[in-house]
Amino acid sequence: GHKPMGRRAGAVAAAHLPEMYEQKGLETIVAGMKREFRNSFEFEHTMAGESVEMTFSPCALCKVVRDAGHEVGKAVLCEIFHEYWAGLLSAYTGTSYRCEVPKAGDVCELRRSPAR
């Protein structure tokens, strides 16, 4: 399916950004991701323990998905994007993260928490 492919793509991409593996601590890793992707996907984040909420405002994919006639947040492209970020975070931290999408649209919120 496309969700495992998105997650795997994130893990593969993480391997090509070795400087991120040198980071210690979840906050430092997420700040590094924010810095690394700032020219492509800007986001804000909040943290609670090992959980991370990322807010993309505006969502870079929203217009593309809408113009294609698909539902934002449920389109295959959206789901691959969500899993890509989960794959990145999982690879950087060594912890498997699950993905929830509490809000999708012009502003998208992605919630990551350890899968247990």
PyMOL CGO cylinders between C-alpha atoms (Angstrom):
from pymol import cmd
from pymol.cgo import CYLINDER

trace = [
    CYLINDER, 0.00, 0.00, 0.00, 0.90, 3.62, -0.25, 0.3, 1, 1, 1, 1, 1, 1,
    CYLINDER, 0.90, 3.62, -0.25, 1.14, 4.32, 3.51, 0.3, 1, 1, 1, 1, 1, 1,
    CYLINDER, 1.14, 4.32, 3.51, 4.04, 1.89, 4.09, 0.3, 1, 1, 1, 1, 1, 1,
    CYLINDER, 4.04, 1.89, 4.09, 5.70, 3.30, 0.97, 0.3, 1, 1, 1, 1, 1, 1,
    CYLINDER, 5.70, 3.30, 0.97, 5.47, 6.83, 2.39, 0.3, 1, 1, 1, 1, 1, 1,
    CYLINDER, 5.47, 6.83, 2.39, 6.90, 5.70, 5.72, 0.3, 1, 1, 1, 1, 1, 1,
    CYLINDER, 6.90, 5.70, 5.72, 9.73, 3.83, 3.99, 0.3, 1, 1, 1, 1, 1, 1,
    CYLINDER, 9.73, 3.83, 3.99, 10.49, 6.89, 1.83, 0.3, 1, 1, 1, 1, 1, 1,
    CYLINDER, 10.49, 6.89, 1.83, 10.89, 8.95, 5.00, 0.3, 1, 1, 1, 1, 1, 1,
    CYLINDER, 10.89, 8.95, 5.00, 13.24, 6.38, 6.50, 0.3, 1, 1, 1, 1, 1, 1,
    CYLINDER, 13.24, 6.38, 6.50, 15.32, 6.26, 3.30, 0.3, 1, 1, 1, 1, 1, 1,
    CYLINDER, 15.32, 6.26, 3.30, 15.46, 10.07, 3.14, 0.3, 1, 1, 1, 1, 1, 1,
    CYLINDER, 15.46, 10.07, 3.14, 16.61, 10.17, 6.77, 0.3, 1, 1, 1, 1, 1, 1,
    CYLINDER, 16.61, 10.17, 6.77, 19.58, 7.99, 5.90, 0.3, 1, 1, 1, 1, 1, 1,
    CYLINDER, 19.58, 7.99, 5.90, 20.73, 10.70, 3.47, 0.3, 1, 1, 1, 1, 1, 1,
    CYLINDER, 20.73, 10.70, 3.47, 20.69, 13.37, 6.17, 0.3, 1, 1, 1, 1, 1, 1,
    CYLINDER, 20.69, 13.37, 6.17, 23.28, 11.91, 8.57, 0.3, 1, 1, 1, 1, 1, 1,
    CYLINDER, 23.28, 11.91, 8.57, 23.78, 15.15, 10.47, 0.3, 1, 1, 1, 1, 1, 1,
    CYLINDER, 23.78, 15.15, 10.47, 20.33, 14.62, 11.96, 0.3, 1, 1, 1, 1, 1, 1,
    CYLINDER, 20.33, 14.62, 11.96, 21.42, 11.33, 13.56, 0.3, 1, 1, 1, 1, 1, 1,
    CYLINDER, 21.42, 11.33, 13.56, 24.06, 13.23, 15.51, 0.3, 1, 1, 1, 1, 1, 1,
    CYLINDER, 24.06, 13.23, 15.51, 21.33, 15.18, 17.30, 0.3, 1, 1, 1, 1, 1, 1,
    CYLINDER, 21.33, 15.18, 17.30, 20.26, 14.11, 20.76, 0.3, 1, 1, 1, 1, 1, 1,
    CYLINDER, 20.26, 14.11, 20.76, 16.84, 14.59, 22.22, 0.3, 1, 1, 1, 1, 1, 1,
    CYLINDER, 16.84, 14.59, 22.22, 13.47, 14.84, 20.52, 0.3, 1, 1, 1, 1, 1, 1,
    CYLINDER, 13.47, 14.84, 20.52, 13.25, 18.65, 20.68, 0.3, 1, 1, 1, 1, 1, 1,
    CYLINDER, 13.25, 18.65, 20.68, 16.67, 19.00, 19.00, 0.3, 1, 1, 1, 1, 1, 1,
    CYLINDER, 16.67, 19.00, 19.00, 15.74, 16.47, 16.31, 0.3, 1, 1, 1, 1, 1, 1,
    CYLINDER, 15.74, 16.47, 16.31, 12.44, 18.21, 15.50, 0.3, 1, 1, 1, 1, 1, 1,
    CYLINDER, 12.44, 18.21, 15.50, 14.18, 21.61, 15.43, 0.3, 1, 1, 1, 1, 1, 1,
    CYLINDER, 14.18, 21.61, 15.43, 16.71, 20.10, 13.00, 0.3, 1, 1, 1, 1, 1, 1,
    CYLINDER, 16.71, 20.10, 13.00, 13.90, 18.76, 10.79, 0.3, 1, 1, 1, 1, 1, 1,
    CYLINDER, 13.90, 18.76, 10.79, 12.30, 22.21, 10.82, 0.3, 1, 1, 1, 1, 1, 1,
    CYLINDER, 12.30, 22.21, 10.82, 15.59, 23.80, 9.79, 0.3, 1, 1, 1, 1, 1, 1,
    CYLINDER, 15.59, 23.80, 9.79, 16.35, 21.16, 7.14, 0.3, 1, 1, 1, 1, 1, 1,
    CYLINDER, 16.35, 21.16, 7.14, 12.96, 21.46, 5.40, 0.3, 1, 1, 1, 1, 1, 1,
    CYLINDER, 12.96, 21.46, 5.40, 12.31, 25.18, 5.92, 0.3, 1, 1, 1, 1, 1, 1,
    CYLINDER, 12.31, 25.18, 5.92, 12.52, 25.98, 2.20, 0.3, 1, 1, 1, 1, 1, 1,
    CYLINDER, 12.52, 25.98, 2.20, 10.03, 23.25, 1.26, 0.3, 1, 1, 1, 1, 1, 1,
    CYLINDER, 10.03, 23.25, 1.26, 7.65, 22.57, 4.13, 0.3, 1, 1, 1, 1, 1, 1,
    CYLINDER, 7.65, 22.57, 4.13, 7.46, 25.13, 6.89, 0.3, 1, 1, 1, 1, 1, 1,
    CYLINDER, 7.46, 25.13, 6.89, 5.83, 24.03, 10.12, 0.3, 1, 1, 1, 1, 1, 1,
    CYLINDER, 5.83, 24.03, 10.12, 5.45, 24.93, 13.75, 0.3, 1, 1, 1, 1, 1, 1,
    CYLINDER, 5.45, 24.93, 13.75, 5.55, 22.29, 16.43, 0.3, 1, 1, 1, 1, 1, 1,
    CYLINDER, 5.55, 22.29, 16.43, 4.58, 21.64, 20.01, 0.3, 1, 1, 1, 1, 1, 1,
    CYLINDER, 4.58, 21.64, 20.01, 5.65, 18.78, 22.20, 0.3, 1, 1, 1, 1, 1, 1,
    CYLINDER, 5.65, 18.78, 22.20, 4.20, 16.87, 25.11, 0.3, 1, 1, 1, 1, 1, 1,
    CYLINDER, 4.20, 16.87, 25.11, 6.55, 14.19, 26.39, 0.3, 1, 1, 1, 1, 1, 1,
    CYLINDER, 6.55, 14.19, 26.39, 7.43, 11.97, 23.43, 0.3, 1, 1, 1, 1, 1, 1,
    CYLINDER, 7.43, 11.97, 23.43, 4.55, 13.26, 21.29, 0.3, 1, 1, 1, 1, 1, 1,
    CYLINDER, 4.55, 13.26, 21.29, 5.01, 15.92, 18.63, 0.3, 1, 1, 1, 1, 1, 1,
    CYLINDER, 5.01, 15.92, 18.63, 2.30, 17.98, 16.94, 0.3, 1, 1, 1, 1, 1, 1,
    CYLINDER, 2.30, 17.98, 16.94, 3.33, 19.62, 13.68, 0.3, 1, 1, 1, 1, 1, 1,
    CYLINDER, 3.33, 19.62, 13.68, 1.23, 22.39, 12.14, 0.3, 1, 1, 1, 1, 1, 1,
    CYLINDER, 1.23, 22.39, 12.14, 1.73, 23.19, 8.46, 0.3, 1, 1, 1, 1, 1, 1,
    CYLINDER, 1.73, 23.19, 8.46, 0.23, 26.62, 7.77, 0.3, 1, 1, 1, 1, 1, 1,
    CYLINDER, 0.23, 26.62, 7.77, -0.33, 26.88, 4.93, 0.3, 1, 1, 1, 1, 1, 1,
    CYLINDER, -0.33, 26.88, 4.93, -0.24, 23.25, 3.91, 0.3, 1, 1, 1, 1, 1, 1,
    CYLINDER, -0.24, 23.25, 3.91, 1.97, 23.05, 0.82, 0.3, 1, 1, 1, 1, 1, 1,
    CYLINDER, 1.97, 23.05, 0.82, -0.09, 20.21, -0.70, 0.3, 1, 1, 1, 1, 1, 1,
    CYLINDER, -0.09, 20.21, -0.70, -3.59, 21.55, -0.06, 0.3, 1, 1, 1, 1, 1, 1,
    CYLINDER, -3.59, 21.55, -0.06, -4.01, 23.43, -3.35, 0.3, 1, 1, 1, 1, 1, 1,
    CYLINDER, -4.01, 23.43, -3.35, -2.55, 20.59, -5.41, 0.3, 1, 1, 1, 1, 1, 1,
    CYLINDER, -2.55, 20.59, -5.41, -4.89, 18.07, -3.81, 0.3, 1, 1, 1, 1, 1, 1,
    CYLINDER, -4.89, 18.07, -3.81, -7.97, 20.31, -4.15, 0.3, 1, 1, 1, 1, 1, 1,
    CYLINDER, -7.97, 20.31, -4.15, -7.16, 21.18, -7.76, 0.3, 1, 1, 1, 1, 1, 1,
    CYLINDER, -7.16, 21.18, -7.76, -6.99, 17.45, -8.52, 0.3, 1, 1, 1, 1, 1, 1,
    CYLINDER, -6.99, 17.45, -8.52, -10.50, 17.08, -7.08, 0.3, 1, 1, 1, 1, 1, 1,
    CYLINDER, -10.50, 17.08, -7.08, -9.48, 15.05, -4.05, 0.3, 1, 1, 1, 1, 1, 1,
    CYLINDER, -9.48, 15.05, -4.05, -10.34, 15.48, -0.37, 0.3, 1, 1, 1, 1, 1, 1,
    CYLINDER, -10.34, 15.48, -0.37, -7.56, 17.17, 1.57, 0.3, 1, 1, 1, 1, 1, 1,
    CYLINDER, -7.56, 17.17, 1.57, -6.25, 14.92, 4.30, 0.3, 1, 1, 1, 1, 1, 1,
    CYLINDER, -6.25, 14.92, 4.30, -7.66, 11.72, 2.79, 0.3, 1, 1, 1, 1, 1, 1,
    CYLINDER, -7.66, 11.72, 2.79, -6.04, 11.86, -0.66, 0.3, 1, 1, 1, 1, 1, 1,
    CYLINDER, -6.04, 11.86, -0.66, -3.27, 9.37, -1.40, 0.3, 1, 1, 1, 1, 1, 1,
    CYLINDER, -3.27, 9.37, -1.40, -0.76, 12.24, -1.72, 0.3, 1, 1, 1, 1, 1, 1,
    CYLINDER, -0.76, 12.24, -1.72, -1.73, 13.50, 1.75, 0.3, 1, 1, 1, 1, 1, 1,
    CYLINDER, -1.73, 13.50, 1.75, -1.44, 10.06, 3.31, 0.3, 1, 1, 1, 1, 1, 1,
    CYLINDER, -1.44, 10.06, 3.31, 1.99, 9.50, 1.75, 0.3, 1, 1, 1, 1, 1, 1,
    CYLINDER, 1.99, 9.50, 1.75, 3.11, 12.92, 3.04, 0.3, 1, 1, 1, 1, 1, 1,
    CYLINDER, 3.11, 12.92, 3.04, 1.88, 12.14, 6.57, 0.3, 1, 1, 1, 1, 1, 1,
    CYLINDER, 1.88, 12.14, 6.57, 3.65, 8.79, 6.62, 0.3, 1, 1, 1, 1, 1, 1,
    CYLINDER, 3.65, 8.79, 6.62, 6.82, 10.32, 5.13, 0.3, 1, 1, 1, 1, 1, 1,
    CYLINDER, 6.82, 10.32, 5.13, 7.13, 12.61, 8.15, 0.3, 1, 1, 1, 1, 1, 1,
    CYLINDER, 7.13, 12.61, 8.15, 6.42, 9.69, 10.50, 0.3, 1, 1, 1, 1, 1, 1,
    CYLINDER, 6.42, 9.69, 10.50, 9.17, 7.71, 8.74, 0.3, 1, 1, 1, 1, 1, 1,
    CYLINDER, 9.17, 7.71, 8.74, 11.65, 10.58, 9.12, 0.3, 1, 1, 1, 1, 1, 1,
    CYLINDER, 11.65, 10.58, 9.12, 10.91, 11.04, 12.80, 0.3, 1, 1, 1, 1, 1, 1,
    CYLINDER, 10.91, 11.04, 12.80, 11.00, 7.30, 13.47, 0.3, 1, 1, 1, 1, 1, 1,
    CYLINDER, 11.00, 7.30, 13.47, 14.37, 6.93, 11.75, 0.3, 1, 1, 1, 1, 1, 1,
    CYLINDER, 14.37, 6.93, 11.75, 15.90, 9.92, 13.53, 0.3, 1, 1, 1, 1, 1, 1,
    CYLINDER, 15.90, 9.92, 13.53, 14.75, 8.85, 16.99, 0.3, 1, 1, 1, 1, 1, 1,
    CYLINDER, 14.75, 8.85, 16.99, 14.91, 5.07, 16.72, 0.3, 1, 1, 1, 1, 1, 1,
    CYLINDER, 14.91, 5.07, 16.72, 11.30, 4.95, 17.97, 0.3, 1, 1, 1, 1, 1, 1,
    CYLINDER, 11.30, 4.95, 17.97, 8.36, 3.93, 15.81, 0.3, 1, 1, 1, 1, 1, 1,
    CYLINDER, 8.36, 3.93, 15.81, 5.87, 6.81, 15.62, 0.3, 1, 1, 1, 1, 1, 1,
    CYLINDER, 5.87, 6.81, 15.62, 2.22, 6.58, 14.64, 0.3, 1, 1, 1, 1, 1, 1,
    CYLINDER, 2.22, 6.58, 14.64, 0.47, 9.36, 12.78, 0.3, 1, 1, 1, 1, 1, 1,
    CYLINDER, 0.47, 9.36, 12.78, -2.86, 11.06, 13.47, 0.3, 1, 1, 1, 1, 1, 1,
    CYLINDER, -2.86, 11.06, 13.47, -4.31, 13.95, 11.49, 0.3, 1, 1, 1, 1, 1, 1,
    CYLINDER, -4.31, 13.95, 11.49, -6.62, 15.97, 13.76, 0.3, 1, 1, 1, 1, 1, 1,
    CYLINDER, -6.62, 15.97, 13.76, -7.02, 18.75, 11.17, 0.3, 1, 1, 1, 1, 1, 1,
    CYLINDER, -7.02, 18.75, 11.17, -6.61, 18.83, 7.38, 0.3, 1, 1, 1, 1, 1, 1,
    CYLINDER, -6.61, 18.83, 7.38, -7.14, 21.74, 5.02, 0.3, 1, 1, 1, 1, 1, 1,
    CYLINDER, -7.14, 21.74, 5.02, -5.39, 25.04, 4.46, 0.3, 1, 1, 1, 1, 1, 1,
    CYLINDER, -5.39, 25.04, 4.46, -3.85, 24.35, 7.85, 0.3, 1, 1, 1, 1, 1, 1,
    CYLINDER, -3.85, 24.35, 7.85, -2.86, 20.73, 8.51, 0.3, 1, 1, 1, 1, 1, 1,
    CYLINDER, -2.86, 20.73, 8.51, -2.02, 19.32, 11.91, 0.3, 1, 1, 1, 1, 1, 1,
    CYLINDER, -2.02, 19.32, 11.91, -0.09, 16.09, 12.22, 0.3, 1, 1, 1, 1, 1, 1,
    CYLINDER, -0.09, 16.09, 12.22, 0.20, 14.41, 15.62, 0.3, 1, 1, 1, 1, 1, 1,
    CYLINDER, 0.20, 14.41, 15.62, 3.04, 11.96, 16.14, 0.3, 1, 1, 1, 1, 1, 1,
    CYLINDER, 3.04, 11.96, 16.14, 3.21, 9.71, 19.16, 0.3, 1, 1, 1, 1, 1, 1,
    CYLINDER, 3.21, 9.71, 19.16, 5.21, 6.55, 19.87, 0.3, 1, 1, 1, 1, 1, 1,
    CYLINDER, 5.21, 6.55, 19.87, 3.52, 3.37, 18.70, 0.3, 1, 1, 1, 1, 1, 1,
    CYLINDER, 3.52, 3.37, 18.70, 3.29, 1.04, 21.68, 0.3, 1, 1, 1, 1, 1, 1,
]
cmd.load_cgo(trace, "trace")
